């Protein structure tokens, strides 16, 4: 990522590293400010600019464990989002983050290498993807997936990332 254009107001986006931040930097990944800008741009795209959100960068083992606990599938995955607001018909929480986005640095590194794209772009894709889920986007049905991919592309393009024409079906 060259210079990241200023994204919309990042509100309160908390970034936590469960992996060494120096490793993310050494791989050419975004720093904490850039991560906040990426997430803020995705929130803006999803119509939720300025909300409070937590982002946690983890390794494969941590996210696989969480994947197993939450979805019954203990295999590695790239990103998981957790909506912390109330269910439909209930009052949403009024204090604290509206959601959490967990991103595997290991998956981003492996998949970027396999797909032939830069690590920074792959990690940004995961950040955007997870954040868009918290904005109501879904990717289970083909039409929904196409809309989500278009939203991801708009955000990443706006942030100055290069176009990505590599296939997205690589498991890593």
N, CA, C and O of each residue as an XYZ file, in Angstrom:
688
protein
N       0.857     -1.149      0.000
C       0.000      0.000      0.000
C       0.905      1.213      0.000
O       1.736      1.375      0.893
N       0.747      2.053     -0.986
C       1.508      3.279     -0.967
C       0.933      4.165      0.116
O       0.667      3.667      1.209
N       0.735      5.390     -0.112
C       0.146      6.255      0.907
C      -1.349      5.993      0.982
O      -2.038      5.995     -0.038
N      -1.839      5.770      2.171
C      -3.261      5.531      2.350
C      -3.964      6.879      2.416
O      -3.690      7.668      3.320
N      -4.874      7.164      1.466
C      -5.632      8.405      1.568
C      -6.414      8.424      2.876
O      -6.777      7.375      3.409
N      -6.660      9.589      3.371
C      -7.388      9.729      4.631
C      -8.782      9.144      4.472
O      -9.547      9.560      3.602
N      -9.096      8.194      5.303
C     -10.411      7.562      5.290
C     -11.369      8.423      6.108
O     -10.952      9.385      6.754
N     -12.646      8.077      6.076
C     -13.603      8.784      6.930
C     -13.171      8.669      8.389
O     -12.340      7.832      8.741
N     -13.747      9.520      9.225
C     -13.428      9.525     10.646
C     -13.478      8.110     11.199
O     -14.514      7.449     11.136
N     -12.342      7.638     11.749
C     -12.332      6.262     12.243
C     -13.100      6.059     13.540
O     -13.136      4.945     14.061
N     -13.718      7.114     14.076
C     -14.472      6.930     15.309
C     -13.581      6.297     16.354
O     -12.483      6.789     16.612
N     -14.025      5.237     16.946
C     -13.237      4.541     17.935
C     -13.007      3.114     17.452
O     -13.823      2.222     17.684
N     -11.888      2.921     16.782
C     -11.521      1.599     16.285
C     -10.302      1.145     17.067
O      -9.213      1.700     16.923
N     -10.497      0.135     17.889
C      -9.430     -0.395     18.730
C      -8.731     -1.515     17.978
O      -9.377     -2.441     17.488
N      -7.399     -1.428     17.888
C      -6.620     -2.464     17.211
C      -5.770     -3.167     18.255
O      -5.016     -2.530     18.991
N      -5.899     -4.494     18.312
C      -5.143     -5.319     19.247
C      -4.350     -6.347     18.448
O      -4.853     -6.935     17.491
N      -3.113     -6.549     18.855
C      -2.259     -7.539     18.197
C      -2.073     -8.732     19.122
O      -1.555     -8.595     20.230
N      -2.497     -9.900     18.662
C      -2.215    -11.141     19.358
C      -1.015    -11.815     18.688
O      -0.604    -12.913     19.062
N      -0.471    -11.126     17.691
C       0.763    -11.511     17.006
C       1.713    -10.325     17.131
O       1.282     -9.227     17.485
N       2.968    -10.523     16.852
C       3.953     -9.456     16.955
C       3.697     -8.399     15.881
O       3.758     -8.713     14.692
N       3.411     -7.154     16.269
C       3.174     -6.103     15.277
C       4.366     -5.901     14.340
O       4.192     -5.517     13.184
N       5.582     -6.163     14.846
C       6.774     -6.023     14.004
C       6.726     -7.024     12.846
O       7.214     -6.733     11.754
N       6.149     -8.185     13.081
C       6.007     -9.189     12.008
C       5.087     -8.666     10.913
O       5.380     -8.813      9.727
N       3.975     -8.056     11.311
C       3.041     -7.491     10.334
C       3.764     -6.432      9.501
O       3.630     -6.397      8.277
N       4.522     -5.578     10.166
C       5.283     -4.545      9.470
C       6.351     -5.121      8.558
O       6.544     -4.643      7.440
N       7.044     -6.147      9.033
C       8.106     -6.766      8.235
C       7.557     -7.421      6.969
O       8.265     -7.540      5.968
N       6.292     -7.845      7.017
C       5.649     -8.446      5.851
C       5.098     -7.383      4.895
O       4.554     -7.705      3.839
N       5.247     -6.123      5.280
C       4.744     -5.035      4.453
C       3.299     -4.690      4.735
O       2.635     -4.047      3.922
N       2.813     -5.116      5.887
C       1.421     -4.873      6.233
C       1.169     -3.479      6.754
O       2.107     -2.732      7.035
N      -0.083     -3.131      6.883
C      -0.454     -1.804      7.364
C      -0.123     -1.632      8.841
O      -0.158     -2.585      9.619
N       0.200     -0.390      9.209
C       0.412     -0.106     10.625
C      -0.948      0.162     11.278
O      -1.986      0.096     10.619
N      -0.931      0.460     12.565
C      -2.171      0.607     13.314
C      -3.064      1.724     12.757
O      -4.281      1.564     12.676
N      -2.467      2.836     12.380
C      -3.241      3.945     11.803
C      -3.859      3.530     10.478
O      -5.022      3.833     10.212
N      -3.095      2.844      9.653
C      -3.624      2.382      8.366
C      -4.733      1.356      8.553
O      -5.708      1.355      7.801
N      -4.595      0.488      9.544
C      -5.654     -0.485      9.843
C      -6.935      0.257     10.208
O      -8.012     -0.082      9.719
N      -6.822      1.266     11.065
C      -7.999      2.056     11.445
C      -8.635      2.714     10.217
O      -9.859      2.734     10.086
N      -7.803      3.251      9.319
C      -8.318      3.899      8.110
C      -9.020      2.907      7.188
O     -10.047      3.228      6.590
N      -8.464      1.698      7.075
C      -9.082      0.658      6.243
C     -10.466      0.301      6.798
O     -11.452      0.253      6.063
N     -10.514      0.054      8.100
C     -11.772     -0.322      8.742
C     -12.779      0.832      8.674
O     -13.964      0.607      8.430
N     -12.313      2.056      8.888
C     -13.201      3.227      8.809
C     -13.796      3.368      7.409
O     -14.972      3.703      7.263
N     -12.991      3.114      6.387
C     -13.492      3.197      5.007
C     -14.551      2.130      4.754
O     -15.543      2.389      4.072
N     -14.347      0.937      5.296
C     -15.334     -0.133      5.134
C     -16.618      0.208      5.895
O     -17.715     -0.048      5.400
N     -16.489      0.777      7.080
C     -17.675      1.195      7.834
C     -18.440      2.272      7.073
O     -19.671      2.259      7.042
N     -17.715      3.201      6.463
C     -18.342      4.251      5.667
C     -19.101      3.637      4.487
O     -20.247      4.001      4.220
N     -18.459      2.711      3.790
C     -19.099      2.016      2.659
C     -20.361      1.298      3.114
O     -21.356      1.259      2.391
N     -20.316      0.732      4.311
C     -21.448     -0.025      4.827
C     -22.493      0.827      5.542
O     -23.457      0.297      6.093
N     -22.305      2.136      5.533
C     -23.286      3.021      6.150
C     -23.214      3.093      7.664
O     -24.193      3.452      8.318
N     -22.047      2.749      8.232
C     -21.920      2.752      9.694
C     -20.703      3.557     10.156
O     -20.071      3.222     11.158
N     -20.388      4.611      9.422
C     -19.213      5.425      9.748
C     -19.263      5.898     11.198
O     -20.312      6.293     11.708
N     -18.098      5.848     11.847
C     -17.956      6.388     13.187
C     -18.329      5.482     14.335
O     -18.180      5.875     15.492
N     -18.816      4.262     14.054
C     -19.164      3.384     15.174
C     -17.904      2.826     15.828
O     -16.827      2.823     15.231
N     -18.054      2.366     17.035
C     -16.935      1.779     17.776
C     -16.797      0.315     17.392
O     -17.781     -0.423     17.338
N     -15.558     -0.095     17.126
C     -15.292     -1.450     16.645
C     -13.939     -1.911     17.174
O     -13.032     -1.096     17.344
N     -13.795     -3.195     17.433
C     -12.515     -3.773     17.847
C     -11.990     -4.674     16.738
O     -12.736     -5.456     16.150
N     -10.698     -4.553     16.462
C     -10.015     -5.385     15.471
C      -8.901     -6.127     16.197
O      -8.126     -5.522     16.939
N      -8.821     -7.437     15.983
C      -7.795     -8.242     16.635
C      -7.049     -9.023     15.564
O      -7.652     -9.803     14.827
N      -5.735     -8.816     15.477
C      -4.902     -9.566     14.542
C      -4.316    -10.760     15.287
O      -3.651    -10.600     16.310
N      -4.573    -11.965     14.758
C      -4.215    -13.201     15.442
C      -3.463    -14.131     14.500
O      -3.276    -13.820     13.324
N      -3.033    -15.276     15.027
C      -2.406    -16.306     14.202
C      -3.450    -17.365     13.834
O      -4.580    -17.330     14.320
N      -3.058    -18.301     12.976
C      -3.976    -19.350     12.530
C      -4.538    -20.174     13.680
O      -5.732    -20.472     13.716
N      -3.674    -20.538     14.616
C      -4.121    -21.404     15.713
C      -5.222    -20.737     16.535
O      -6.207    -21.377     16.901
N      -5.050    -19.470     16.816
C      -6.042    -18.737     17.608
C      -7.373    -18.644     16.876
O      -8.428    -18.890     17.462
N      -7.324    -18.286     15.580
C      -8.575    -18.134     14.843
C      -9.229    -19.491     14.576
O     -10.456    -19.587     14.554
N      -8.424    -20.542     14.372
C      -8.986    -21.883     14.180
C      -9.707    -22.331     15.454
O     -10.772    -22.943     15.385
N      -9.133    -22.028     16.598
C      -9.778    -22.381     17.867
C     -11.108    -21.633     18.016
O     -12.118    -22.220     18.403
N     -11.095    -20.354     17.710
C     -12.312    -19.549     17.777
C     -13.348    -20.039     16.759
O     -14.543    -20.096     17.053
N     -12.881    -20.384     15.582
C     -13.736    -20.931     14.520
C     -14.416    -22.217     15.010
O     -15.606    -22.431     14.779
N     -13.643    -23.059     15.684
C     -14.189    -24.300     16.228
C     -15.204    -24.051     17.328
O     -16.261    -24.680     17.364
N     -14.877    -23.128     18.228
C     -15.783    -22.825     19.346
C     -17.100    -22.225     18.859
O     -18.169    -22.582     19.356
N     -17.025    -21.322     17.896
C     -18.208    -20.581     17.478
C     -19.005    -21.256     16.367
O     -20.232    -21.159     16.334
N     -18.311    -21.939     15.458
C     -18.999    -22.513     14.293
C     -18.842    -24.024     14.168
O     -19.318    -24.624     13.204
N     -18.173    -24.640     15.145
C     -18.012    -26.087     15.111
C     -17.075    -26.574     14.026
O     -17.119    -27.746     13.652
N     -16.227    -25.693     13.513
C     -15.289    -26.030     12.437
C     -13.898    -25.563     12.855
O     -13.574    -24.386     12.698
N     -13.069    -26.468     13.388
C     -11.771    -26.064     13.929
C     -10.667    -25.864     12.879
O      -9.483    -25.900     13.216
N     -11.042    -25.657     11.626
C     -10.029    -25.429     10.591
C      -9.669    -23.941     10.538
O     -10.466    -23.089     10.931
N      -8.462    -23.637     10.049
C      -8.067    -22.230      9.921
C      -9.011    -21.484      8.973
O      -9.535    -22.054      8.016
N      -9.208    -20.222      9.260
C     -10.013    -19.348      8.403
C      -9.340    -17.986      8.358
O      -8.415    -17.722      9.127
N      -9.794    -17.130      7.469
C      -9.128    -15.843      7.285
C      -9.633    -14.747      8.215
O      -8.835    -13.992      8.771
N     -10.942    -14.653      8.388
C     -11.515    -13.573      9.186
C     -12.835    -14.031      9.794
O     -13.590    -14.782      9.176
N     -13.101    -13.574     11.004
C     -14.387    -13.817     11.658
C     -14.869    -12.503     12.261
O     -14.088    -11.739     12.827
N     -16.156    -12.257     12.129
C     -16.765    -11.046     12.679
C     -17.813    -11.436     13.704
O     -18.520    -12.432     13.549
N     -17.901    -10.630     14.753
C     -18.883    -10.862     15.794
C     -19.660     -9.584     16.037
O     -19.096     -8.565     16.437
N     -20.949     -9.646     15.793
C     -21.838     -8.520     16.024
C     -22.183     -8.509     17.505
O     -22.754     -9.474     18.015
N     -21.849     -7.444     18.191
C     -22.086     -7.360     19.634
C     -23.331     -6.561     19.977
O     -23.622     -6.328     21.150
N     -24.062     -6.143     18.961
C     -25.304     -5.419     19.196
C     -26.409     -6.410     19.503
O     -26.262     -7.610     19.271
N     -27.515     -5.904     20.025
C     -28.649     -6.748     20.353
C     -29.251     -7.367     19.108
O     -29.099     -6.840     18.006
N     -29.933     -8.483     19.285
C     -30.645     -9.125     18.186
C     -31.786     -8.240     17.730
O     -32.191     -7.316     18.435
N     -32.306     -8.532     16.532
C     -33.460     -7.794     16.047
C     -34.570     -7.871     17.088
O     -34.847     -8.928     17.656
N     -35.192     -6.729     17.318
C     -36.286     -6.700     18.278
C     -35.840     -6.464     19.702
O     -36.682     -6.300     20.585
N     -34.538     -6.442     19.955
C     -34.057     -6.137     21.298
C     -33.274     -4.842     21.237
O     -32.823     -4.427     20.170
N     -33.118     -4.219     22.365
C     -32.380     -2.964     22.421
C     -30.896     -3.241     22.265
O     -30.335     -4.090     22.958
N     -30.267     -2.522     21.354
C     -28.829     -2.679     21.135
C     -28.070     -2.109     22.328
O     -28.558     -1.223     23.029
N     -26.879     -2.630     22.542
C     -26.071     -2.105     23.629
C     -25.742     -0.646     23.338
O     -25.622     -0.257     22.177
N     -25.598      0.149     24.369
C     -25.351      1.566     24.167
C     -23.908      1.952     24.447
O     -23.502      3.065     24.114
N     -23.131      1.074     25.043
C     -21.749      1.370     25.378
C     -20.861      0.261     24.846
O     -21.214     -0.917     24.911
N     -19.712      0.643     24.321
C     -18.752     -0.336     23.854
C     -18.852     -0.573     22.364
O     -19.691      0.015     21.681
N     -17.986     -1.445     21.865
C     -17.944     -1.688     20.419
C     -19.206     -2.389     19.913
O     -19.828     -3.175     20.628
N     -19.568     -2.086     18.662
C     -20.719     -2.750     18.041
C     -20.323     -4.116     17.493
O     -21.182     -4.939     17.179
N     -19.011     -4.351     17.381
C     -18.565     -5.632     16.866
C     -17.076     -5.816     17.005
O     -16.333     -4.902     17.363
N     -16.663     -7.043     16.707
C     -15.248     -7.405     16.726
C     -14.921     -8.108     15.414
O     -15.713     -8.895     14.896
N     -13.739     -7.807     14.891
C     -13.248     -8.452     13.680
C     -11.908     -9.099     14.020
O     -10.963     -8.416     14.414
N     -11.835    -10.420     13.864
C     -10.606    -11.177     14.106
C     -10.027    -11.568     12.752
O     -10.723    -12.155     11.923
N      -8.748    -11.242     12.526
C      -8.105    -11.499     11.243
C      -6.843    -12.333     11.468
O      -6.035    -12.023     12.343
N      -6.683    -13.389     10.674
C      -5.494    -14.229     10.766
C      -4.374    -13.668      9.885
O      -4.488    -13.629      8.659
N      -3.310    -13.242     10.525
C      -2.130    -12.770      9.809
C      -1.493    -13.928      9.037
O      -0.998    -13.740      7.926
N      -1.508    -15.124      9.629
C      -0.946    -16.303      8.957
C      -1.681    -16.598      7.652
O      -1.049    -16.861      6.629
N      -3.036    -16.556      7.687
C      -3.833    -16.806      6.465
C      -3.518    -15.761      5.414
O      -3.328    -16.089      4.243
N      -3.459    -14.490      5.830
C      -3.169    -13.419      4.868
C      -1.815    -13.638      4.209
O      -1.672    -13.447      3.001
N      -0.830    -14.035      4.991
C       0.507    -14.271      4.442
C       0.490    -15.449      3.474
O       1.018    -15.340      2.367
N      -0.102    -16.564      3.867
C      -0.122    -17.762      3.024
C      -0.931    -17.547      1.749
O      -0.487    -17.908      0.659
N      -2.108    -16.964      1.886
C      -2.988    -16.785      0.730
C      -2.426    -15.727     -0.206
O      -2.526    -15.876     -1.424
N      -1.843    -14.672      0.323
C      -1.225    -13.649     -0.533
C      -0.133    -14.271     -1.385
O      -0.026    -13.987     -2.578
N       0.667    -15.111     -0.774
C       1.739    -15.782     -1.506
C       1.168    -16.695     -2.584
O       1.631    -16.688     -3.725
N       0.164    -17.476     -2.216
C      -0.436    -18.421     -3.156
C      -1.177    -17.712     -4.295
O      -1.158    -18.175     -5.435
N      -1.823    -16.597     -3.982
C      -2.587    -15.854     -4.992
C      -1.711    -14.897     -5.792
O      -2.135    -14.395     -6.833
N      -0.488    -14.639     -5.315
C       0.397    -13.719     -6.020
C       0.026    -12.255     -5.835
O       0.220    -11.441     -6.739
N      -0.511    -11.917     -4.657
C      -0.830    -10.528     -4.351
C      -0.015    -10.094     -3.128
O       0.539    -10.925     -2.409
N       0.044     -8.782     -2.911
C       0.809     -8.279     -1.766
C       0.091     -8.612     -0.455
O      -1.137     -8.602     -0.374
N       0.891     -8.903      0.557
C       0.373     -9.199      1.891
C      -0.517     -8.068      2.395
O      -1.593     -8.324      2.936
N      -0.080     -6.816      2.225
C      -0.855     -5.671      2.716
C      -2.248     -5.653      2.103
O      -3.225     -5.334      2.781
N      -2.339     -5.994      0.822
C      -3.637     -5.979      0.147
C      -4.530     -7.107      0.657
O      -5.724     -6.909      0.881
N      -3.941     -8.293      0.841
C      -4.722     -9.431      1.330
C      -5.231     -9.167      2.747
O      -6.388     -9.450      3.056
N      -4.370     -8.629      3.603
C      -4.783     -8.313      4.965
C      -5.875     -7.241      4.950
O      -6.847     -7.332      5.700
N      -5.714     -6.233      4.102
C      -6.741     -5.190      3.978
C      -8.063     -5.790      3.500
O      -9.131     -5.407      3.978
N      -7.989     -6.726      2.559
C      -9.208     -7.390      2.079
C      -9.933     -8.065      3.239
O     -11.153     -7.949      3.355
N      -9.201     -8.764      4.093
C      -9.817     -9.441      5.233
C     -10.435     -8.434      6.195
O     -11.534     -8.655      6.702
N      -9.734     -7.325      6.450
C     -10.267     -6.283      7.328
C     -11.567     -5.709      6.768
O     -12.545     -5.533      7.494
N     -11.564     -5.421      5.471
C     -12.751     -4.870      4.815
C     -13.878     -5.896      4.828
O     -15.014     -5.563      5.165
N     -13.575     -7.132      4.468
C     -14.577     -8.197      4.404
C     -15.260     -8.385      5.770
O     -16.487     -8.405      5.864
N     -14.456     -8.520      6.804
C     -15.009     -8.713      8.147
C     -15.840     -7.532      8.605
O     -16.883     -7.708      9.236
N     -15.387     -6.333      8.292
C     -16.119     -5.129      8.676
C     -17.435     -5.028      7.921
O     -18.455     -4.662      8.504
N     -17.425     -5.346      6.627
C     -18.661     -5.300      5.845
C     -19.703     -6.287      6.370
O     -20.902     -6.019      6.294
N     -19.254     -7.425      6.901
C     -20.213     -8.351      7.529
C     -20.951     -7.648      8.665
O     -22.149     -7.861      8.852
N     -20.242     -6.809      9.426
C     -20.867     -6.097     10.538
C     -21.761     -4.955     10.063
O     -22.481     -4.348     10.857
N     -21.710     -4.671      8.774
C     -22.570     -3.637      8.172
C     -23.760     -4.265      7.459
O     -24.523     -3.574      6.786
N     -23.915     -5.582      7.610
C     -25.067     -6.253      7.022
C     -24.805     -6.986      5.721
O     -25.712     -7.617      5.178
N     -23.588     -6.918      5.210
C     -23.278     -7.663      3.984
C     -23.168     -9.154      4.289
O     -22.765     -9.553      5.382
N     -23.530     -9.959      3.308
C     -23.442    -11.405      3.435
C     -22.814    -11.937      2.145
O     -22.840    -11.267      1.112
N     -22.261    -13.122      2.210
C     -21.613    -13.679      1.016
C     -21.944    -15.157      0.808
O     -21.175    -15.888      0.184
N     -23.086    -15.592      1.333
C     -23.456    -17.005      1.196
C     -24.125    -17.319     -0.130
O     -23.933    -18.406     -0.676
N     -24.904    -16.390     -0.653
C     -25.579    -16.586     -1.938
C     -24.810    -15.847     -3.027
O     -24.201    -14.815     -2.747
N     -24.822    -16.344     -4.259
C     -24.047    -15.717     -5.342
C     -24.315    -14.222     -5.529
O     -23.369    -13.452     -5.695
N     -25.570    -13.800     -5.505
C     -25.876    -12.368     -5.680
C     -25.329    -11.542     -4.520
O     -24.792    -10.453     -4.725
N     -25.467    -12.061     -3.306
C     -24.944    -11.360     -2.132
C     -23.420    -11.280     -2.196
O     -22.824    -10.249     -1.886
N     -22.806    -12.383     -2.603
C     -21.346    -12.418     -2.714
C     -20.867    -11.394     -3.740
O     -19.872    -10.708     -3.505
N     -21.555    -11.282     -4.864
C     -21.174    -10.312     -5.902
C     -21.281     -8.883     -5.362
O     -20.413     -8.052     -5.630
N     -22.348     -8.596     -4.599
C     -22.497     -7.260     -4.012
C     -21.386     -6.986     -2.994
O     -20.857     -5.877     -2.915
N     -21.047     -8.011     -2.226
C     -19.999     -7.825     -1.226
C     -18.648     -7.616     -1.900
O     -17.881     -6.744     -1.493
N     -18.352     -8.407     -2.926
C     -17.087     -8.247     -3.662
C     -16.995     -6.845     -4.270
O     -15.927     -6.234     -4.260
N     -18.107     -6.337     -4.796
C     -18.118     -4.988     -5.376
C     -17.845     -3.944     -4.296
O     -17.105     -2.988     -4.532
N     -18.438     -4.120     -3.109
C     -18.204     -3.190     -2.004
C     -16.738     -3.250     -1.564
O     -16.122     -2.214     -1.315
N     -16.184     -4.457     -1.470
C     -14.768     -4.610     -1.109
C     -13.888     -3.875     -2.108
O     -12.967     -3.152     -1.730
N     -14.183     -4.067     -3.380
C     -13.384     -3.428     -4.438
C     -13.475     -1.911     -4.341
O     -12.460     -1.228     -4.480
N     -14.664     -1.371     -4.105
C     -14.809      0.088     -3.971
C     -13.956      0.611     -2.822
O     -13.272      1.624     -2.970
N     -13.988     -0.066     -1.685
C     -13.221      0.384     -0.521
C     -11.725      0.310     -0.810
O     -10.998      1.278     -0.589
N     -11.272     -0.827     -1.300
C      -9.838     -1.000     -1.535
C      -9.328     -0.042     -2.609
O      -8.209      0.461     -2.507
N     -10.127      0.210     -3.626
C      -9.740      1.160     -4.671
C      -9.655      2.564     -4.087
O      -8.702      3.296     -4.353
N     -10.647      2.935     -3.297
C     -10.653      4.256     -2.668
C      -9.430      4.455     -1.785
O      -8.931      5.573     -1.654
N      -8.945      3.376     -1.181
C      -7.772      3.457     -0.311
C      -6.452      3.386     -1.076
O      -5.380      3.489     -0.479
N      -6.528      3.212     -2.391
C      -5.314      3.219     -3.200
C      -4.678      1.867     -3.435
O      -3.549      1.799     -3.921
N      -5.365      0.793     -3.106
C      -4.823     -0.541     -3.372
C      -4.974     -0.875     -4.845
O      -5.917     -0.438     -5.503
N      -4.035     -1.653     -5.348
C      -4.072     -2.080     -6.742
C      -5.237     -3.035     -6.974
O      -5.717     -3.697     -6.054
N      -5.679     -3.088     -8.232
C      -6.749     -4.018     -8.606
C      -6.275     -5.444     -8.352
O      -5.082     -5.736     -8.447
N      -7.203     -6.320     -8.032
C      -6.896     -7.716     -7.743
C      -7.708     -8.588     -8.692
O      -8.931     -8.680     -8.581
N      -7.013     -9.223     -9.620
C      -7.695    -10.086    -10.578
C      -7.443    -11.565    -10.301
O      -7.912    -12.428    -11.044
N      -6.705    -11.858     -9.233
C      -6.416    -13.252     -8.879
C      -7.692    -13.920     -8.358
O      -8.548    -13.253     -7.776
N      -7.823    -15.232     -8.564
C      -9.013    -15.935     -8.069
C      -9.107    -15.854     -6.544
O      -8.094    -15.791     -5.848
N     -10.337    -15.857     -6.047
C     -10.570    -15.764     -4.597
C     -10.916    -17.105     -3.970
O     -11.252    -17.161     -2.787
N     -10.843    -18.166     -4.724
C     -11.279    -19.465     -4.191
C     -10.141    -20.297     -3.633
O     -10.312    -21.498     -3.422
N      -9.003    -19.708     -3.390
C      -7.870    -20.433     -2.811
C      -8.058    -20.496     -1.309
O      -8.315    -19.479     -0.665
N      -7.930    -21.681     -0.756
C      -8.130    -21.870      0.679
C      -6.924    -21.437      1.500
O      -7.083    -21.005      2.641
N      -5.726    -21.544      0.946
C      -4.512    -21.159      1.683
C      -4.147    -22.181      2.662
O      -3.154    -22.028      3.373
